[in-house]
Amino acid sequence: MKFIFALSLGVLLTAAAPAAPTNSIAATNAPVVAPGTNDPVAAKLRALMLRDEAVTDEIDRMIKANDKFAQAGAGEPPQELNRKIRQLIDPVRASYEDFIKRHPDNVEARLAIASLLEDIHDEEAVFLHLDKARELSPTNSAVWNNLANYYGHNGEVKKAFDYYTKAIELNPTEPVYYHNFGTTVYLFRKDAREHYGITETEVFEKALDLYANAMRHDPTNFVLASDVAQTYYGIRPMRTEAALQAWTNALQVATSEAEREWVYIHFARVKLHAGRYPEVRAHLDAVTNAHYAELKNRLERNLQERLNPPAETNAPPVVAPANETPAPASPAK
């Protein structure tokens, strides 16, 4: 069962980007109802969750197909796509709501409907179900993590910091909690400075330490490894060698050519910043995925301008900031 609340740095800062392995925040679920149970209530909830999963998979398929058509100039407008998504989600939502009316103390059902409602951005309803779940099960670490996600989405970032801390205290081996916490610290550096009374450099170190804990518990996660590597774009001066090592780590756990080319783009970008121009050219030559064409072309133009600066200024262009980085074409799940 999915129960994923995705918050990615790429999606936050690039309106057109699809879901990406970039600084992503995910919700975790309570234990899924076991198949074959003799409890009729649990069996009914499991059937509802499987229906939810099927609808979610269909929505993912619709979005990917529409993205592909949109690249060819034939995609549906967002309003029409959203209408179709709501047609799929609304009956499942109604079924969850009916189940919860009959079984208001079921924490798994509240986590499940909160995940579904997150997909349609009904934040008020998400909070009501998660807060009730916390009341019903105060030692459930997933509830604290998911509430932290909610607060991170909705402006109470310092409360999110505290809720991630609580989730980790309850389950210190879950990598998602460290990953989410690290991403929130990185995204909201001013709040982290104020909340913890630390410098910006120390904020980066805190984010990297949280990511390191996540990697320790989930060392082959490409999404996570990519997030760690992208953190270095925010550090000034850039720690070039550390950034390149982080991208090398991501390359080692990439599972598709699209993911590997995503890494090559970032190798080129970091080395362009460092003035290692022949290597930039080699990395860009290895990128053939059309999804990356715009960024590849931009980096190629920047490379040419670095090699042949305009006579009137002799000033190198600024490398595209992190918020202009598109998502990989086939992100890891």
C-alpha positions as CSV (number, residue, x, y, z in Angstrom):
1,M,0.0,0.0,0.0
2,K,1.4,3.3,-1.0
3,F,0.5,6.1,1.5
4,I,3.1,8.5,0.1
5,F,2.9,12.2,0.6
6,A,5.5,13.5,-1.9
7,L,7.2,16.8,-1.4
8,S,10.2,17.3,-3.6
9,L,12.5,20.2,-4.1
10,G,12.1,19.9,-7.8
11,V,8.3,20.0,-7.7
12,L,8.3,22.8,-5.1
13,L,10.5,25.0,-7.2
14,T,9.7,23.9,-10.8
15,A,6.0,24.1,-11.6
16,A,6.3,21.9,-14.7
17,A,8.4,19.2,-13.2
18,P,7.0,15.7,-12.8
19,A,7.6,13.7,-9.6
20,A,11.4,13.5,-9.1
21,P,14.0,11.9,-7.0
22,T,15.0,15.3,-5.6
23,N,14.7,16.1,-1.9
24,S,11.5,14.2,-1.5
25,I,9.4,13.9,1.6
26,A,7.3,10.7,2.1
27,A,4.7,9.6,4.5
28,T,4.8,6.2,6.0
29,N,1.9,3.9,6.7
30,A,0.7,1.9,9.7
31,P,0.9,-1.8,9.2
32,V,-1.1,-2.9,6.2
33,V,-4.0,-5.3,7.1
34,A,-2.7,-8.8,6.6
35,P,-4.3,-10.9,3.9
36,G,-6.3,-14.0,5.0
37,T,-7.3,-12.4,8.3
38,N,-10.5,-13.7,10.0
39,D,-11.4,-10.3,11.3
40,P,-14.2,-9.0,9.0
41,V,-13.5,-5.4,9.7
42,A,-9.8,-5.8,8.9
43,A,-10.7,-7.7,5.7
44,K,-13.0,-5.0,4.6
45,L,-10.4,-2.4,5.2
46,R,-7.8,-4.4,3.2
47,A,-10.2,-4.7,0.3
48,L,-10.7,-0.9,0.4
49,M,-6.9,-0.3,0.5
50,L,-6.4,-2.6,-2.5
51,R,-9.1,-0.6,-4.3
52,D,-7.3,2.6,-3.3
53,E,-4.0,1.2,-4.6
54,A,-5.6,0.3,-8.0
55,V,-7.0,3.8,-8.4
56,T,-3.7,5.4,-7.4
57,D,-1.9,3.2,-10.0
58,E,-4.4,4.3,-12.6
59,I,-3.9,7.9,-11.8
60,D,-0.1,7.6,-12.0
61,R,-0.6,5.9,-15.4
62,M,-2.9,8.8,-16.6
63,I,-0.4,11.5,-15.4
64,K,2.6,9.8,-17.1
65,A,0.6,9.3,-20.3
66,N,-0.6,12.9,-20.3
67,D,3.0,14.1,-19.7
68,K,4.2,12.1,-22.7
69,F,1.4,13.5,-24.9
70,A,2.0,17.1,-23.6
71,Q,5.7,16.8,-24.7
72,A,4.3,16.2,-28.2
73,G,1.9,19.1,-27.9
74,A,-1.2,17.0,-27.4
75,G,-1.8,16.7,-23.7
76,E,-5.0,17.4,-21.9
77,P,-5.3,20.7,-20.0
78,P,-4.7,20.5,-16.2
79,Q,-8.4,21.2,-15.5
80,E,-9.6,18.3,-17.5
81,L,-7.0,15.9,-16.1
82,N,-7.8,17.0,-12.6
83,R,-11.5,16.4,-13.3
84,K,-10.8,12.8,-14.4
85,I,-8.6,12.3,-11.3
86,R,-11.4,13.5,-9.0
87,Q,-13.8,11.1,-10.7
88,L,-11.6,8.2,-9.7
89,I,-10.8,9.4,-6.2
90,D,-14.2,10.6,-5.0
91,P,-15.8,7.2,-4.8
92,V,-12.8,5.8,-2.9
93,R,-12.9,8.7,-0.5
94,A,-16.6,8.2,0.1
95,S,-16.0,4.5,0.9
96,Y,-13.2,5.4,3.4
97,E,-15.5,8.0,5.0
98,D,-18.3,5.4,5.4
99,F,-15.8,2.9,6.9
100,I,-14.6,5.5,9.4
101,K,-18.1,6.4,10.4
102,R,-18.6,2.8,11.3
103,H,-15.1,2.4,12.9
104,P,-13.9,5.8,14.1
105,D,-11.0,4.4,16.1
106,N,-9.3,2.6,13.2
107,V,-5.9,4.3,12.9
108,E,-5.0,2.5,9.7
109,A,-8.1,3.8,7.9
110,R,-7.3,7.3,9.0
111,L,-3.8,7.1,7.7
112,A,-5.0,5.6,4.4
113,I,-7.7,8.3,3.8
114,A,-5.2,11.0,4.8
115,S,-2.8,9.8,2.1
116,L,-5.6,9.8,-0.5
117,L,-6.7,13.3,0.5
118,E,-3.1,14.5,0.2
119,D,-3.3,13.5,-3.5
120,I,-6.1,16.1,-4.0
121,H,-4.6,18.6,-1.6
122,D,-7.5,18.6,0.8
123,E,-5.1,19.7,3.6
124,E,-7.8,20.5,6.2
125,A,-9.2,17.0,6.0
126,V,-5.7,15.5,6.0
127,F,-4.9,17.2,9.3
128,L,-8.2,16.2,10.9
129,H,-7.6,12.5,10.2
130,L,-3.9,12.6,11.2
131,D,-4.5,14.5,14.4
132,K,-7.2,12.0,15.4
133,A,-4.9,9.2,14.6
134,R,-2.3,10.8,16.9
135,E,-4.9,11.0,19.6
136,L,-5.8,7.3,19.1
137,S,-2.3,6.0,18.8
138,P,0.3,8.4,20.3
139,T,3.1,5.9,20.0
140,N,2.6,5.3,16.3
141,S,5.7,6.8,14.7
142,A,4.2,6.9,11.2
143,V,1.5,9.3,12.5
144,W,4.1,11.7,13.9
145,N,6.0,11.6,10.6
146,N,2.9,12.2,8.5
147,L,1.8,15.1,10.8
148,A,5.3,16.6,10.5
149,N,4.9,16.4,6.7
150,Y,1.6,18.3,7.1
151,Y,3.2,21.0,9.1
152,G,6.1,21.3,6.7
153,H,3.5,21.8,3.9
154,N,1.4,24.3,5.7
155,G,3.8,26.8,7.3
156,E,4.4,25.5,10.9
157,V,7.9,24.3,10.1
158,K,9.3,24.4,13.6
159,K,6.5,22.1,14.7
160,A,7.5,19.8,11.9
161,F,11.0,19.7,13.2
162,D,9.7,18.5,16.6
163,Y,7.3,16.0,15.1
164,Y,10.1,14.4,13.0
165,T,12.2,14.2,16.2
166,K,9.3,12.4,17.9
167,A,8.9,9.9,15.0
168,I,12.6,9.1,15.2
169,E,12.5,8.6,19.0
170,L,9.7,6.1,18.5
171,N,11.3,4.3,15.6
172,P,15.0,5.2,15.2
173,T,15.6,2.7,12.3
174,E,13.2,4.1,9.8
175,P,15.1,5.8,7.0
176,V,12.2,7.8,5.7
177,Y,12.0,9.8,8.9
178,Y,15.7,10.9,8.7
179,H,15.2,11.6,5.0
180,N,12.2,13.8,5.5
181,F,13.7,15.6,8.5
182,G,16.9,16.3,6.6
183,T,15.0,17.7,3.6
184,T,12.8,19.9,5.8
185,V,15.9,21.3,7.5
186,Y,17.5,21.9,4.1
187,L,14.5,23.6,2.6
188,F,13.7,25.8,5.6
189,R,17.2,26.8,6.7
190,K,16.1,30.1,8.3
191,D,13.6,28.3,10.5
192,A,16.2,25.7,11.4
193,R,18.7,28.4,12.4
194,E,16.1,30.0,14.6
195,H,14.7,26.8,16.1
196,Y,18.0,25.3,17.0
197,G,20.1,28.4,17.6
198,I,22.7,27.4,15.1
199,T,24.5,29.0,12.1
200,E,23.7,28.3,8.4
201,T,26.8,26.2,8.1
202,E,25.6,24.1,11.1
203,V,22.2,23.8,9.5
204,F,23.8,22.2,6.4
205,E,25.7,19.9,8.6
206,K,22.6,18.9,10.5
207,A,20.8,18.2,7.2
208,L,23.8,16.1,5.9
209,D,23.9,14.2,9.2
210,L,20.2,13.3,9.0
211,Y,20.7,12.2,5.4
212,A,23.7,10.1,6.5
213,N,21.5,8.3,9.0
214,A,18.9,7.7,6.3
215,M,21.6,6.3,3.9
216,R,22.9,4.1,6.7
217,H,19.5,2.4,6.9
218,D,18.7,2.5,3.2
219,P,22.0,2.6,1.3
220,T,20.7,1.6,-2.2
221,N,17.9,4.2,-2.4
222,F,18.6,6.3,-5.5
223,V,16.0,9.0,-4.6
224,L,17.8,9.5,-1.2
225,A,21.3,9.4,-2.7
226,S,20.2,12.1,-5.3
227,D,18.7,14.2,-2.5
228,V,22.0,14.1,-0.6
229,A,23.9,15.2,-3.7
230,Q,21.6,18.1,-4.5
231,T,22.1,19.5,-0.9
232,Y,25.5,20.6,-1.9
233,Y,24.1,23.2,-4.4
234,G,22.9,25.2,-1.4
235,I,26.3,25.4,0.3
236,R,28.6,28.3,-0.4
237,P,31.3,28.0,-1.3
238,M,30.4,24.8,-3.0
239,R,32.2,21.7,-1.7
240,T,33.0,20.5,-5.1
241,E,34.7,17.2,-4.3
242,A,32.1,16.3,-1.7
243,A,29.3,17.0,-4.2
244,L,31.0,14.9,-6.9
245,Q,31.4,12.1,-4.4
246,A,27.8,12.3,-3.5
247,W,26.8,12.1,-7.2
248,T,29.1,9.2,-7.6
249,N,27.3,7.4,-4.8
250,A,24.0,8.1,-6.6
251,L,25.4,6.7,-9.9
252,Q,26.4,3.5,-8.1
253,V,22.8,2.8,-7.0
254,A,21.1,4.1,-10.2
255,T,18.9,1.4,-11.7
256,S,17.9,2.9,-15.1
257,E,19.6,4.7,-17.9
258,A,17.4,7.8,-17.2
259,E,18.7,7.9,-13.6
260,R,22.3,7.5,-14.8
261,E,21.8,10.4,-17.3
262,W,20.3,12.5,-14.5
263,V,23.6,12.0,-12.6
264,Y,25.7,12.9,-15.8
265,I,23.7,16.2,-16.0
266,H,24.8,17.0,-12.4
267,F,28.4,15.9,-12.9
268,A,28.4,18.4,-15.8
269,R,26.8,21.1,-13.7
270,V,29.2,20.7,-10.8
271,K,32.3,20.5,-13.0
272,L,31.1,23.6,-15.0
273,H,31.0,25.5,-11.7
274,A,34.5,24.2,-10.9
275,G,35.9,25.1,-14.4
276,R,36.6,21.5,-15.4
277,Y,35.4,22.1,-18.9
278,P,36.7,19.1,-20.9
279,E,34.9,16.8,-18.4
280,V,31.7,18.8,-18.7
281,R,31.7,18.1,-22.4
282,A,32.2,14.4,-21.9
283,H,29.3,14.2,-19.4
284,L,27.0,16.1,-21.7
285,D,27.8,13.9,-24.6
286,A,26.6,10.9,-22.6
287,V,23.1,12.5,-22.1
288,T,20.7,11.4,-24.9
289,N,17.4,11.3,-23.1
290,A,15.0,13.9,-24.7
291,H,13.6,14.7,-21.3
292,Y,16.9,16.4,-20.4
293,A,17.3,18.2,-23.7
294,E,16.5,21.7,-22.4
295,L,18.9,21.6,-19.4
296,K,21.6,19.9,-21.5
297,N,21.3,22.7,-24.1
298,R,21.5,25.3,-21.4
299,L,24.6,23.8,-19.9
300,E,26.2,23.5,-23.4
301,R,25.5,27.2,-24.0
302,N,27.0,28.1,-20.6
303,L,30.0,25.9,-21.4
304,Q,30.6,27.7,-24.7
305,E,30.2,31.1,-23.0
306,R,32.8,30.1,-20.4
307,L,35.2,29.0,-23.1
308,N,34.5,32.1,-25.2
309,P,33.2,34.9,-23.0
310,P,31.6,38.0,-24.6
311,A,34.3,40.6,-25.4
312,E,32.4,43.4,-23.8
313,T,32.2,41.9,-20.4
314,N,34.5,38.8,-20.2
315,A,32.1,37.6,-17.5
316,P,31.1,34.0,-17.3
317,P,27.4,33.3,-17.2
318,V,25.7,32.1,-14.0
319,V,25.0,28.3,-14.0
320,A,21.3,27.5,-13.8
321,P,20.1,27.5,-10.1
322,A,18.8,24.4,-8.5
323,N,15.2,25.4,-9.0
324,E,15.6,25.2,-12.8
325,T,16.6,21.5,-12.7
326,P,14.0,19.2,-14.3
327,A,13.1,15.9,-12.9
328,P,14.5,12.6,-14.2
329,A,12.4,11.0,-16.8
330,S,12.0,7.7,-14.9
331,P,12.4,8.3,-11.2
332,A,12.9,5.5,-8.8
333,K,10.0,4.2,-6.9
